[in-house]
Amino acid sequence: MRRPPIPRDDVYGLYWKFAAERQMIFKKRQAGLAQPWTADPILQTFKFCNVFRATDRVSQYLIKDIIYTPQVRTKADILFQIIAFRMFSRESTWEGLIGRLGHAPLLSDLANDTFEAALVELRNTQSPIYTNAFILCATNAYGRGAKHLNHVQLFKDMFFAHDIAHAILHAPSLEAIFHLLKSYPLIGSFMAYQIAIDLNYSDLLAFDENDFTKAGPGALRGIKKCFVDLGDYTPEEVIMWMVNHQDEEFERLKLEFTGLYGRKLHAIDAQGLFCETDKYARVAVPELKSARVRMKQKFTPQLHQPALFLPPKWGVDQPRN
């Protein structure tokens, strides 16, 4: 019999309490209620991601303004736009490219180098063009001497030299897409998993998000804080354990959690919650040390909460603003 993980009770409980309270804040903001949305001083003070990845600002922009935009384009164009946007993960960069090209980037723009010219001009006039939410691999893999130029060459390698669009559209699983993406320079495990999930938001793919998961660096820190010992489980199996036991754990701790308009936590969400629990524990349980010891970003509420847009294929019955 496999040895089960051993929870660190105080922090393990924080995982579920954070999920319930952070989702309650989200629901109150979506309903247009005034502050304060929580009595938790840590959540009042510091910035945390939403419980459900698809509801975060950058993912919302990707889903609503890129994947499901009415722009006329090929399936390969859609895949290119998803991958290219996630590499920058910055709305202002995408808007800047649109302003210079006259439309959202297409593979034809990549082929005739107008995409590169627009990106270079943007890089010279706007800084930064990359998100600061995570660290990208920045080796000189394609010999272009600058990160953004190496990424341009990466896109050409993927879509022109290897026809990754065909490989993605015919992939047998979410895990296969992860390994395909990870096989390219400049794409590590974290980014490969994030892009695979992004691609799966589109109606070009139909994999279950619970089919595969990969623990990122933040999730690994959170898992280490939530458990004294993982027993015979891998970090990915621990993430799936959380997904499979969410109902009973919320009930056991007497926490109200109705999910995202009825949609339960999936592996990508449970993985992200470990990362957010790690951040929360830096303040709540400071004696529990990790590679990161302080919270950097304070919470500044947006004056306007945009209407939520989720992948239509999910069939989530959400209220319309």
C-alpha positions in Angstrom: 0.0 0.0 0.0 1.3 3.5 -0.9 2.1 5.8 2.0 -0.2 8.8 1.9 0.9 12.4 2.3 1.1 13.8 5.8 -0.5 17.2 6.1 1.0 20.1 8.1 -2.3 20.7 9.8 -2.1 24.5 10.3 -1.0 25.3 6.8 -3.0 22.5 5.1 -6.1 24.1 6.5 -5.0 27.5 5.2 -5.1 26.1 1.7 -8.8 25.4 1.9 -9.6 28.5 3.9 -7.8 30.7 1.5 -9.6 29.2 -1.4 -13.0 29.7 0.2 -12.3 33.3 1.3 -10.6 34.4 -1.9 -13.4 33.0 -4.0 -15.9 34.8 -1.8 -14.1 38.1 -2.4 -14.2 37.4 -6.2 -18.0 36.8 -6.0 -18.6 40.0 -4.1 -16.6 42.0 -6.5 -18.4 40.5 -9.5 -21.7 41.4 -7.8 -20.6 45.0 -7.6 -20.6 45.1 -3.8 -18.6 47.8 -2.0 -15.5 47.2 0.1 -14.6 45.7 2.5 -15.0 42.3 0.8 -13.2 40.4 3.6 -12.2 40.8 7.2 -8.9 38.9 6.5 -6.1 41.5 7.0 -3.7 39.6 4.7 -6.2 39.4 1.8 -7.1 43.1 2.4 -3.4 44.1 2.2 -1.7 41.9 -0.4 -2.3 40.9 -4.0 -3.3 37.3 -4.7 -4.5 35.6 -7.9 -8.0 34.4 -8.2 -8.9 30.9 -7.2 -9.8 29.9 -10.8 -7.0 30.6 -13.3 -9.4 31.4 -16.1 -10.8 34.4 -14.2 -7.5 36.2 -13.7 -7.1 39.4 -15.7 -4.5 38.1 -18.2 -6.3 34.9 -18.8 -9.6 36.8 -19.3 -7.9 39.0 -21.9 -6.6 35.9 -23.7 -9.9 34.1 -23.6 -12.2 37.0 -24.5 -10.0 39.3 -26.7 -7.8 36.7 -28.5 -9.2 33.2 -28.5 -12.9 34.1 -29.0 -12.5 37.3 -30.9 -14.4 37.4 -34.3 -11.2 38.1 -36.2 -11.1 36.0 -39.4 -8.1 33.7 -39.2 -7.0 30.1 -39.6 -6.8 27.5 -36.8 -3.0 27.8 -37.0 -3.3 31.6 -36.6 -5.3 31.1 -33.4 -2.7 28.7 -32.0 0.1 31.2 -32.9 -1.8 34.0 -31.2 -2.3 32.0 -28.0 1.3 30.9 -27.8 2.7 34.3 -28.7 0.5 36.2 -26.3 1.4 33.9 -23.4 5.1 34.4 -23.9 4.6 38.1 -23.2 1.5 37.8 -21.0 1.1 41.5 -21.2 -2.0 43.1 -22.7 -0.2 46.4 -23.5 2.3 44.5 -25.7 -0.5 42.8 -27.6 -2.4 46.1 -28.0 0.8 47.7 -29.2 1.3 45.0 -31.9 -2.3 45.4 -33.0 -1.8 49.2 -33.3 1.3 48.7 -35.5 0.0 45.9 -37.6 -3.6 47.0 -37.9 -4.8 43.7 -36.7 -3.9 40.9 -34.2 -0.7 39.2 -35.3 -1.1 36.5 -37.9 1.3 33.8 -39.2 1.6 35.8 -42.4 3.0 38.7 -40.3 5.5 36.3 -38.8 6.5 35.0 -42.3 7.1 38.4 -43.9 8.8 39.8 -40.8 6.3 42.6 -40.1 5.6 40.9 -36.8 9.3 41.2 -35.9 9.5 44.8 -37.1 6.4 45.8 -35.0 7.8 44.0 -32.0 11.2 45.7 -32.3 9.6 49.1 -32.7 7.4 48.3 -29.6 10.4 47.2 -27.6 12.3 50.4 -28.5 9.4 52.7 -27.4 7.7 50.7 -24.7 9.2 49.0 -21.7 8.6 46.4 -20.4 7.0 44.2 -23.1 7.1 41.1 -20.8 5.1 40.4 -17.7 6.9 40.5 -14.3 4.6 37.9 -12.9 7.1 35.0 -13.7 10.6 34.6 -15.0 11.0 33.4 -18.6 13.9 31.3 -19.9 16.1 33.9 -21.7 19.0 31.9 -23.2 20.4 32.9 -26.5 19.0 29.7 -28.0 18.6 31.0 -31.6 21.6 33.3 -31.6 19.5 36.5 -32.0 21.1 38.3 -29.0 17.9 39.6 -27.4 15.1 37.8 -25.7 12.3 39.2 -27.9 14.2 38.3 -31.1 14.9 34.8 -29.9 11.2 34.4 -29.3 10.5 35.6 -32.8 12.8 32.9 -34.1 11.2 30.4 -31.7 7.8 31.1 -33.2 9.2 30.6 -36.7 10.8 27.3 -35.7 7.6 26.1 -34.2 5.2 27.0 -36.9 7.2 27.0 -40.1 10.1 24.5 -39.5 8.1 22.0 -37.5 4.4 22.8 -38.2 3.5 22.7 -34.5 -0.1 23.7 -35.4 -0.7 20.3 -37.1 1.0 18.5 -34.1 -1.2 20.3 -31.6 -4.4 19.8 -33.5 -3.7 16.0 -33.7 -2.2 15.5 -30.2 -3.7 12.6 -28.3 -3.7 14.2 -24.9 -3.0 17.4 -22.9 0.2 15.7 -21.6 1.4 15.2 -25.2 0.9 18.9 -25.9 2.9 19.7 -22.8 5.8 17.5 -23.9 5.6 18.9 -27.4 5.9 22.5 -26.2 8.6 21.6 -23.7 10.7 20.1 -26.4 11.4 23.6 -27.8 14.2 25.9 -26.6 13.0 28.8 -24.3 10.0 26.8 -23.0 10.4 25.1 -19.7 8.0 23.0 -17.7 6.1 25.9 -16.2 5.5 27.7 -19.4 4.7 24.5 -21.4 2.0 23.6 -18.9 0.6 27.2 -18.9 0.4 27.3 -22.7 -1.1 23.8 -22.9 -4.0 25.0 -20.6 -4.3 28.2 -22.7 -4.6 26.2 -25.9 -7.2 24.0 -24.3 -9.4 27.1 -23.6 -10.1 27.3 -27.3 -12.7 25.1 -29.1 -9.9 23.6 -31.2 -9.1 21.2 -28.3 -11.3 19.3 -26.0 -9.2 17.7 -23.2 -10.2 17.5 -19.6 -8.1 19.8 -17.5 -7.8 17.1 -14.9 -6.1 14.7 -17.4 -2.7 16.2 -16.7 -1.0 18.6 -14.3 2.5 19.9 -13.6 3.6 21.6 -10.4 5.3 24.9 -11.0 8.0 26.4 -8.7 5.4 28.3 -6.5 3.2 25.2 -6.2 6.2 23.1 -5.1 6.9 25.6 -2.4 3.2 25.6 -1.3 3.1 21.8 -1.3 6.2 21.7 0.9 4.5 24.0 3.4 1.1 22.2 3.3 2.6 18.7 3.9 5.2 17.4 6.3 5.8 14.4 4.0 4.4 13.5 0.6 4.7 9.8 1.4 4.7 7.8 -1.9 2.9 10.6 -3.9 4.4 12.9 -6.5 3.6 16.6 -6.3 1.3 16.1 -9.3 -0.5 13.3 -7.5 -0.9 15.5 -4.5 -2.5 18.2 -6.7 -5.0 15.7 -8.0 -5.6 14.4 -4.5 -6.8 18.0 -3.6 -9.0 18.1 -6.7 -10.6 14.7 -5.8 -11.2 15.5 -2.2 -12.2 19.2 -2.4 -15.9 18.6 -1.5 -15.2 16.6 1.6 -12.4 19.0 2.8 -14.6 22.1 2.4 -17.4 20.3 4.3 -15.0 19.0 7.0 -13.8 22.5 7.6 -17.3 24.0 7.4 -16.3 26.3 4.6 -18.7 27.7 2.0 -17.4 27.0 -1.5 -19.7 26.8 -4.5 -17.0 27.0 -7.1 -17.1 29.1 -10.2 -20.9 29.2 -10.9 -20.9 25.5 -10.1 -17.6 24.6 -11.8 -15.3 22.8 -9.3 -11.6 23.2 -8.9 -9.6 21.6 -11.6 -6.0 20.6 -11.6 -4.7 23.9 -12.9 -6.6 25.8 -10.2 -5.5 23.5 -7.4 -1.9 23.8 -8.6 -2.3 27.6 -8.6 -3.8 27.5 -5.1 -0.6 25.9 -3.8 1.3 28.9 -5.1 -1.1 31.3 -3.5 -1.0 29.4 -0.2 2.8 29.7 -0.3 2.4 33.5 -0.6 -0.3 33.7 2.1 1.8 31.6 4.5 4.7 34.0 4.2 2.7 36.4 6.2 0.4 34.0 8.2 3.1 31.5 9.1 6.4 33.5 8.7 8.4 30.9 10.8 7.8 28.4 8.0 10.7 29.4 5.7 11.0 28.9 1.9 13.0 30.4 -1.0 10.6 33.4 -1.0 10.2 35.2 2.4 8.1 38.3 1.7 5.1 39.5 -0.2 6.0 42.1 -2.8 2.7 43.3 -4.3 0.1 45.2 -2.3 -3.5 44.9 -3.3 -5.0 47.8 -5.3 -8.6 47.3 -6.4 -9.7 48.1 -9.9 -12.4 50.8 -10.0 -14.2 48.8 -12.7 -14.7 45.1 -12.6 -15.2 43.8 -16.2 -17.8 41.3 -17.1 -16.5 37.7 -16.9 -16.2 35.7 -20.1 -15.5 31.9 -19.8 -14.9 29.4 -22.6 -18.4 28.7 -24.0 -17.6 25.0 -24.3 -17.5 24.8 -20.5 -21.3 25.3 -20.4 -21.0 27.4 -17.2 -24.3 29.2 -16.5 -23.0 32.5 -15.2 -25.0 35.7 -14.5 -24.7 38.4 -17.1 -23.8 41.9 -16.1 
